[in-house]
């Protein structure tokens, strides 16, 4: 018995280790394969170029020459921040100060957003514009609805290259280039972020519903800034947006990470996640059925979150685009954009969210799994430190259990499996506990046969697992 348990424990250690090794190897492969021959890259914008001369500038600038030694154009490799991270372009400017060509070299955008922008004619529609005028001054250039940040990122990268050549190589007077971008909507997001931290710290339960309603409109519909696992994969791939161009990205992405790590509490999922708020609102407003999901189904689904998180990370690193990892249905709901798998996934999730509180959060969300893990690191480290200073004797079982529990979800009501006395009879309450870990005793409960409702939930779980894989493959362009 002991030997079997030891082998099982060893297996659970080896599997995560192998998964991490594979991630590191994939990341190394991506970094090596990402290097390109400079001349081959420059020829994408100026095919007739046979050699080049490197010039001075903030952004890499080259003089491109033909075989006879005639100057063809100036090529600049510049980048700007899009929705998912840096967008890199090769910008070619001729000696008359006109944009001769613009080629997209690299990006970290969600493939669907980028496809919309490319289909709208970017960046080719910018060709012919002069370096002495900002692109926004031209009346024939419009942003693409639903992909404004991607459009703005492409235009800013092109302006960086154009204006640098105009000033340094051509000696022209160029417009002032605004490099710090902080809008009033960003200020509203920052305010809500700080209010949520304060309210969670002071356990202001009455304020929580109002914050959730506000986050649906601000984080969701207005800014479409729900946290995704792609945000954190862009950090691993070193493809974050520039701080001056997207300061609010750092406030939210890095802010949530640091607060969760230092506080040991996943406050984002319970106080700021707009899609979680939508599900919770639907459950409380529309749920008329007394249905308690089978705990083993939910427990198995929760464990699967790590598999899909790992798969998303592998594909994002392999294809050198962190936007591929964003398989969540957030953009579909709040922005009306997504691939076919994401649309079907969203409809299924919203349907079952009526009967199971925060169905997506509890069973599928990679962001919740990641933040719960970060919070647990703080708590486990704190417990380890206390164990060295305090003797184990004299500590009650209740105190130890409180240290193990996720403190960020107390406001959501009874924990799944908590026994309550009602009418003299003891019953199990399967009140839903969104996003945070279930109690350890859940796996040790007596097994019960699946009801018809449980079988329907099991079918939905399997369907959504298939749709998640489909969404990832559609993001890569494989299907």
C-alpha positions as CSV (number, residue, x, y, z in Angstrom):
1,X,0.0,0.0,0.0
2,X,2.8,2.4,1.0
3,X,4.8,1.4,-2.1
4,X,1.8,2.1,-4.4
5,X,1.2,5.5,-2.8
6,X,4.9,6.4,-3.1
7,X,4.9,5.5,-6.8
8,X,1.7,7.5,-7.4
9,X,3.3,10.5,-5.6
10,X,6.5,10.1,-7.6
11,X,4.4,10.1,-10.8
12,X,2.7,13.3,-9.9
13,X,6.1,14.9,-9.4
14,X,7.6,13.6,-12.6
15,X,4.7,14.7,-14.9
16,X,4.8,18.5,-13.9
17,X,8.6,18.3,-14.2
18,X,8.5,16.9,-17.8
19,X,5.8,19.4,-18.7
20,X,8.0,22.3,-17.5
21,X,11.1,20.9,-19.4
22,X,9.0,20.7,-22.6
23,X,7.9,24.3,-22.1
24,X,11.5,25.4,-21.7
25,X,12.6,23.5,-24.8
26,X,9.8,25.0,-26.8
27,X,10.7,28.5,-25.6
28,X,14.4,27.9,-26.6
29,X,13.4,26.6,-30.0
30,X,11.2,29.7,-30.5
31,X,14.0,32.1,-29.7
32,X,16.5,30.3,-32.0
33,X,14.1,30.0,-35.0
34,X,13.0,33.7,-34.5
35,X,16.4,35.0,-35.7
36,X,16.3,36.0,-39.4
37,X,18.9,37.0,-41.9
38,X,18.9,40.8,-42.1
39,X,19.2,41.1,-45.8
40,X,16.4,38.5,-46.4
41,X,14.2,40.5,-44.0
42,X,15.0,43.9,-45.7
43,X,14.2,42.4,-49.1
44,X,10.6,41.8,-48.0
45,X,10.2,45.6,-48.2
46,X,12.7,46.2,-51.0
47,X,13.0,43.1,-53.2
48,X,15.6,44.8,-55.5
49,X,18.1,45.4,-52.7
50,X,21.3,43.5,-52.9
51,X,23.2,45.0,-50.0
52,X,22.6,47.5,-47.2
53,X,24.3,50.0,-44.9
54,X,23.4,50.3,-41.3
55,X,22.6,53.8,-40.2
56,X,22.2,55.5,-36.8
57,X,18.8,55.9,-35.2
58,X,16.7,54.9,-32.2
59,X,15.1,52.2,-34.3
60,X,17.3,50.0,-36.6
61,X,17.7,51.9,-39.8
62,X,19.3,50.7,-43.1
63,X,20.2,52.3,-46.4
64,X,19.1,49.8,-49.1
65,X,21.1,49.7,-52.4
66,X,20.8,47.8,-55.7
67,X,23.6,46.0,-57.5
68,X,24.8,49.2,-59.2
69,X,25.1,51.0,-55.8
70,X,22.0,53.2,-56.2
71,X,20.1,54.1,-53.1
72,X,16.6,52.5,-53.4
73,X,15.1,53.5,-50.0
74,X,15.6,53.7,-46.3
75,X,14.4,50.7,-44.3
76,X,13.5,51.0,-40.6
77,X,12.5,48.1,-38.3
78,X,10.2,49.7,-35.7
79,X,7.6,48.3,-33.3
80,X,4.7,49.6,-31.3
81,X,2.2,48.2,-28.8
82,X,-0.9,46.5,-30.1
83,X,-3.6,44.6,-28.1
84,X,-1.5,41.6,-27.2
85,X,2.0,43.0,-27.3
86,X,4.6,44.5,-29.7
87,X,3.8,44.8,-33.4
88,X,6.9,44.9,-35.5
89,X,7.0,46.4,-39.0
90,X,9.5,47.0,-41.7
91,X,9.0,50.6,-43.0
92,X,10.5,51.7,-46.3
93,X,10.8,55.4,-47.1
94,X,12.1,56.8,-50.4
95,X,14.3,59.9,-50.9
96,X,11.2,62.1,-51.5
97,X,10.0,61.4,-48.0
98,X,7.1,59.1,-49.1
99,X,6.2,55.8,-47.5
100,X,7.2,53.3,-50.2
101,X,6.3,50.1,-48.4
102,X,5.2,48.7,-45.0
103,X,5.5,45.0,-44.1
104,X,4.3,43.3,-41.0
105,X,7.3,41.3,-39.6
106,X,6.1,40.0,-36.2
107,X,3.1,40.4,-33.8
108,X,1.6,39.1,-30.6
109,X,-2.0,39.8,-31.5
110,X,-5.0,37.5,-31.2
111,X,-5.1,36.0,-34.8
112,X,-8.8,37.0,-35.3
113,X,-8.1,40.7,-34.5
114,X,-5.1,40.8,-36.8
115,X,-7.0,39.1,-39.6
116,X,-9.7,41.8,-39.4
117,X,-7.0,44.5,-39.7
118,X,-5.2,42.9,-42.6
119,X,-8.5,42.3,-44.4
120,X,-9.2,46.0,-44.0
121,X,-6.1,46.8,-46.0
122,X,-3.5,47.5,-43.4
123,X,-0.6,48.3,-43.6
124,X,-0.7,48.6,-47.4
125,X,-3.3,51.4,-47.2
126,X,-0.6,53.6,-45.6
127,X,1.7,53.5,-48.6
128,X,2.1,56.9,-50.3
129,X,1.8,59.0,-47.2
130,X,4.4,61.6,-46.5
131,X,6.7,61.9,-43.5
132,X,5.7,65.5,-42.9
133,X,2.1,64.6,-41.9
134,X,0.8,62.4,-39.1
135,X,-1.2,59.4,-40.5
136,X,-4.3,60.4,-38.5
137,X,-4.5,63.6,-40.5
138,X,-5.4,61.7,-43.7
139,X,-9.1,61.3,-44.1
140,X,-8.9,58.0,-46.0
141,X,-7.5,56.1,-43.0
142,X,-9.9,54.7,-40.5
143,X,-9.5,52.4,-37.5
144,X,-11.0,48.9,-37.7
145,X,-14.0,48.5,-35.4
146,X,-13.3,45.9,-32.8
147,X,-9.5,46.0,-33.4
148,X,-8.7,49.6,-32.6
149,X,-5.6,48.8,-30.5
150,X,-4.1,46.6,-33.3
151,X,-4.8,49.4,-35.8
152,X,-3.3,52.1,-33.6
153,X,-0.2,49.9,-33.0
154,X,0.4,49.4,-36.7
155,X,0.0,53.1,-37.4
156,X,2.3,54.1,-34.5
157,X,5.0,51.7,-35.7
158,X,4.9,53.1,-39.2
159,X,5.0,56.7,-37.9
160,X,8.1,55.9,-35.8
161,X,9.9,54.6,-38.9
162,X,8.7,57.4,-41.2
163,X,9.5,60.3,-38.8
164,X,12.9,58.9,-37.9
165,X,14.0,58.8,-41.6
166,X,12.4,62.2,-42.3
167,X,14.3,63.8,-39.5
168,X,17.7,61.9,-39.5
169,X,18.2,61.0,-43.1
170,X,16.2,63.6,-45.1
171,X,16.5,66.6,-42.7
172,X,12.8,67.4,-42.9
173,X,10.5,68.8,-40.2
174,X,8.4,66.0,-38.9
175,X,5.3,66.1,-36.5
176,X,5.7,65.5,-32.8
177,X,5.3,61.8,-32.0
178,X,3.2,61.1,-28.9
179,X,4.8,58.2,-27.0
180,X,2.9,58.2,-23.7
181,X,-0.7,57.0,-24.0
182,X,-3.0,57.2,-21.0
183,X,-6.7,57.8,-21.6
184,X,-9.5,58.6,-19.3
185,X,-10.8,55.0,-19.7
186,X,-7.5,53.8,-18.3
187,X,-7.9,56.0,-15.3
188,X,-11.4,54.5,-14.7
189,X,-9.8,51.0,-14.9
190,X,-7.1,52.0,-12.4
191,X,-9.7,53.5,-10.0
192,X,-11.8,50.3,-10.1
193,X,-8.6,48.2,-9.5
194,X,-7.8,50.2,-6.4
195,X,-11.4,50.2,-5.1
196,X,-11.6,46.4,-5.5
197,X,-8.4,45.8,-3.5
198,X,-9.6,48.1,-0.7
199,X,-13.1,46.6,-0.6
200,X,-11.7,43.0,-0.6
201,X,-9.2,43.9,2.1
202,X,-11.9,45.3,4.3
203,X,-14.4,42.6,3.4
204,X,-17.0,45.0,2.2
205,X,-19.5,42.4,1.0
206,X,-22.3,44.9,0.3
207,X,-20.1,46.8,-2.1
208,X,-19.1,43.7,-4.1
209,X,-22.2,43.4,-6.3
210,X,-21.9,47.0,-7.4
211,X,-18.2,46.5,-8.2
212,X,-19.0,43.4,-10.3
213,X,-21.7,45.3,-12.2
214,X,-19.3,48.1,-12.9
215,X,-16.5,45.8,-14.0
216,X,-18.8,44.2,-16.6
217,X,-19.2,47.6,-18.3
218,X,-15.7,49.0,-17.7
219,X,-13.4,45.9,-17.9
220,X,-15.7,44.1,-20.2
221,X,-17.7,46.1,-22.8
222,X,-15.8,49.4,-22.6
223,X,-12.1,48.3,-22.5
224,X,-12.4,44.5,-23.3
225,X,-9.5,44.1,-20.8
226,X,-10.2,40.8,-19.1
227,X,-7.1,39.1,-18.0
228,X,-6.1,36.1,-20.1
229,X,-3.3,33.6,-19.8
230,X,-1.9,35.1,-23.0
231,X,-1.0,38.2,-21.0
232,X,1.4,36.3,-18.8
233,X,2.8,34.2,-21.6
234,X,3.8,37.4,-23.3
235,X,6.0,38.1,-20.3
236,X,7.6,34.7,-20.6
237,X,8.2,35.3,-24.3
238,X,9.6,38.8,-23.5
239,X,7.0,40.4,-25.8
240,X,5.3,42.8,-23.5
241,X,3.9,46.2,-24.7
242,X,6.0,49.3,-24.1
243,X,5.2,50.8,-20.7
244,X,4.8,54.3,-22.2
245,X,2.3,53.1,-24.8
246,X,0.2,50.7,-22.6
247,X,0.8,51.7,-18.9
248,X,-2.6,50.3,-17.9
249,X,-1.5,46.9,-19.1
250,X,1.3,46.9,-16.5
251,X,-1.0,48.2,-13.8
252,X,-3.5,45.3,-14.4
253,X,-1.4,42.4,-15.5
254,X,1.6,43.0,-13.2
255,X,-0.6,44.6,-10.5
256,X,-2.9,41.6,-10.2
257,X,0.1,39.2,-10.1
258,X,2.0,41.1,-7.4
259,X,-1.0,41.7,-5.2
260,X,-2.0,38.0,-5.4
261,X,1.5,36.9,-4.7
262,X,2.1,39.3,-1.7
263,X,-1.4,39.0,-0.3
264,X,-1.9,35.2,-0.9
265,X,-5.4,35.9,-2.1
266,X,-7.0,35.6,-5.5
267,X,-9.0,38.8,-5.4
268,X,-9.3,39.3,-9.1
269,X,-11.5,36.4,-9.9
270,X,-14.0,37.2,-7.1
271,X,-14.0,41.1,-7.4
272,X,-12.9,42.1,-10.9
273,X,-13.4,39.4,-13.5
274,X,-16.2,40.7,-15.8
275,X,-17.1,37.3,-17.3
276,X,-17.2,35.7,-13.8
277,X,-19.6,38.6,-12.8
278,X,-21.8,37.8,-15.8
279,X,-22.1,34.2,-14.9
280,X,-22.7,34.9,-11.2
281,X,-25.5,37.4,-12.2
282,X,-27.1,34.9,-14.5
283,X,-27.1,32.2,-11.8
284,X,-28.6,34.4,-9.2
285,X,-31.2,35.9,-11.5
286,X,-32.3,32.9,-13.6
287,X,-31.5,29.7,-11.5
288,X,-34.8,28.1,-10.5
289,X,-33.6,24.5,-10.3
290,X,-32.3,22.9,-7.1
291,X,-29.4,21.1,-8.8
292,X,-26.1,20.2,-7.0
293,X,-23.4,19.0,-9.5
294,X,-21.5,15.9,-8.7
295,X,-18.4,16.9,-6.9
296,X,-16.2,14.4,-8.7
297,X,-17.2,15.8,-12.1
298,X,-16.3,19.3,-10.9
299,X,-13.0,18.1,-9.3
300,X,-12.0,16.3,-12.5
301,X,-12.8,19.4,-14.6
302,X,-10.8,21.6,-12.3
303,X,-7.7,19.5,-12.8
304,X,-8.1,19.6,-16.5
305,X,-7.5,23.4,-16.4
306,X,-3.8,22.8,-16.1
307,X,-3.7,20.5,-19.1
308,X,-5.2,23.2,-21.3
309,X,-3.1,25.9,-19.8
310,X,0.0,23.9,-20.7
311,X,-1.3,23.1,-24.2
312,X,-2.0,26.8,-24.8
313,X,1.5,27.8,-23.6
314,X,3.2,25.2,-25.8
315,X,1.3,26.4,-28.9
316,X,1.9,30.1,-28.1
317,X,5.7,29.5,-27.7
318,X,5.9,27.2,-30.7
319,X,4.1,29.6,-33.0
320,X,5.9,32.6,-31.5
321,X,2.6,34.4,-30.7
322,X,1.2,34.7,-27.2
323,X,-2.2,35.7,-28.6
324,X,-2.8,32.1,-29.7
325,X,-3.1,31.1,-26.0
326,X,-6.2,33.3,-25.5
327,X,-8.8,30.6,-26.1
328,X,-11.2,32.1,-23.4
329,X,-14.6,33.3,-24.6
330,X,-14.2,36.8,-23.2
331,X,-13.8,38.6,-26.5
332,X,-16.7,36.8,-28.0
333,X,-19.0,37.9,-25.3
334,X,-17.8,41.5,-24.8
335,X,-16.6,42.4,-28.3
336,X,-18.5,40.0,-30.6
337,X,-15.2,38.6,-32.0
338,X,-14.0,35.0,-31.9
339,X,-13.6,31.9,-33.9
340,X,-16.4,29.3,-34.4
341,X,-15.3,27.1,-31.4
342,X,-15.3,30.1,-29.1
343,X,-18.8,31.1,-30.1
344,X,-20.2,27.6,-29.5
345,X,-18.2,27.4,-26.2
346,X,-19.6,30.7,-25.0
347,X,-23.2,29.6,-25.6
348,X,-22.7,26.3,-23.8
349,X,-21.0,28.1,-20.8
350,X,-23.8,30.7,-20.5
351,X,-26.4,27.9,-20.6
352,X,-24.9,25.8,-17.9
353,X,-24.0,28.9,-15.8
354,X,-27.7,29.3,-15.1
355,X,-27.5,26.0,-13.1
356,X,-23.9,26.0,-11.9
357,X,-22.5,29.1,-10.3
358,X,-19.5,30.4,-12.4
359,X,-19.4,27.3,-14.5
360,X,-16.4,28.5,-16.6
361,X,-14.5,29.7,-13.6
362,X,-14.8,26.5,-11.7
363,X,-14.2,24.1,-14.5
364,X,-12.1,25.6,-17.3
365,X,-10.6,29.0,-16.6
366,X,-6.7,28.9,-16.9
367,X,-6.5,32.3,-15.5
368,X,-8.2,31.2,-12.3
369,X,-6.0,28.2,-12.0
370,X,-2.9,30.3,-12.4
371,X,-3.9,33.0,-9.9
372,X,-5.0,30.3,-7.4
373,X,-1.6,28.7,-7.7
374,X,0.2,32.1,-7.2
375,X,-1.9,32.8,-4.1
376,X,-1.2,29.3,-2.7
377,X,2.6,29.9,-3.0
378,X,2.3,32.8,-0.6
379,X,0.2,30.8,1.9
380,X,2.4,27.7,1.7
381,X,5.5,29.8,2.2
382,X,4.0,31.5,5.1
383,X,2.9,28.2,6.7
384,X,6.4,26.7,6.2
385,X,7.9,29.8,7.9
386,X,5.5,29.5,10.8
387,X,6.1,25.8,11.2
388,X,9.8,26.5,11.8
389,X,9.0,29.1,14.5
390,X,6.0,27.5,16.2
391,X,5.6,23.9,17.4
392,X,2.9,21.8,15.7
393,X,1.5,20.8,19.1
394,X,-1.3,22.8,20.5
395,X,-2.6,23.9,17.1
396,X,-6.2,22.9,16.5
397,X,-7.4,21.2,13.3
398,X,-9.6,24.2,12.6
399,X,-6.6,26.5,12.6
400,X,-4.7,24.3,10.2
401,X,-7.7,24.1,7.9
402,X,-8.1,27.8,7.8
403,X,-4.5,28.2,6.7
404,X,-5.2,25.8,3.8
405,X,-8.3,27.5,2.6
406,X,-8.4,30.2,0.0
407,X,-9.3,33.3,1.9
408,X,-10.4,35.3,-1.1
409,X,-13.8,33.5,-1.5
410,X,-15.4,33.9,1.9
411,X,-17.9,36.4,0.4
412,X,-19.3,33.8,-2.0
413,X,-21.2,31.9,0.7
414,X,-20.9,28.3,2.0
415,X,-18.1,26.2,0.7
416,X,-19.0,23.2,-1.4
417,X,-19.6,20.2,0.9
418,X,-20.1,22.2,4.1
419,X,-22.6,20.5,6.4
420,X,-25.5,22.6,7.6
421,X,-28.2,21.8,10.1
422,X,-31.6,22.5,8.7
423,X,-34.9,21.2,10.2
424,X,-33.0,18.8,12.4
425,X,-31.6,17.0,9.4
426,X,-28.0,17.1,8.2
427,X,-27.6,17.6,4.5
428,X,-24.7,18.3,2.1
429,X,-24.8,21.8,0.6
430,X,-23.3,22.0,-2.8
431,X,-23.3,25.8,-2.8
432,X,-21.0,26.8,-5.6
433,X,-17.6,28.1,-4.8
434,X,-16.3,29.9,-7.9
435,X,-12.7,29.7,-9.1
436,X,-11.0,28.8,-5.9
437,X,-9.9,25.4,-4.8
438,X,-12.3,22.9,-3.3
439,X,-11.7,21.5,0.2
440,X,-9.3,18.6,0.5
441,X,-12.0,16.3,1.8
442,X,-13.9,16.4,-1.5
443,X,-12.0,13.6,-3.1
444,X,-12.6,11.3,-0.1
445,X,-16.4,11.5,-0.3
446,X,-18.6,8.5,-0.9
447,X,-19.1,8.0,-4.6
448,X,-22.7,8.4,-5.8
449,X,-24.2,7.3,-9.2
450,X,-24.5,10.1,-11.7
451,X,-28.0,11.6,-12.0
452,X,-29.5,12.6,-15.4
453,X,-28.4,16.1,-14.7
454,X,-24.8,15.0,-13.9
455,X,-24.7,13.1,-17.2
456,X,-25.7,16.2,-19.1
457,X,-23.0,18.2,-17.3
458,X,-20.5,15.5,-18.1
459,X,-21.4,15.7,-21.8
460,X,-21.1,19.5,-21.7
461,X,-17.6,19.2,-20.1
462,X,-16.5,16.8,-22.8
463,X,-17.9,19.1,-25.5
464,X,-16.2,22.2,-24.1
465,X,-12.9,20.4,-23.8
466,X,-13.1,19.6,-27.5
467,X,-14.1,23.2,-28.3
468,X,-11.1,24.5,-26.3
469,X,-8.7,22.4,-28.4
470,X,-10.6,23.6,-31.5
471,X,-10.3,27.2,-30.4
472,X,-6.5,26.8,-29.9
473,X,-6.1,25.1,-33.3
474,X,-8.1,27.8,-35.0
475,X,-6.0,30.5,-33.4
476,X,-2.9,28.9,-34.9
477,X,-4.5,28.7,-38.3
478,X,-4.1,24.9,-38.5
479,X,-7.9,24.5,-39.0
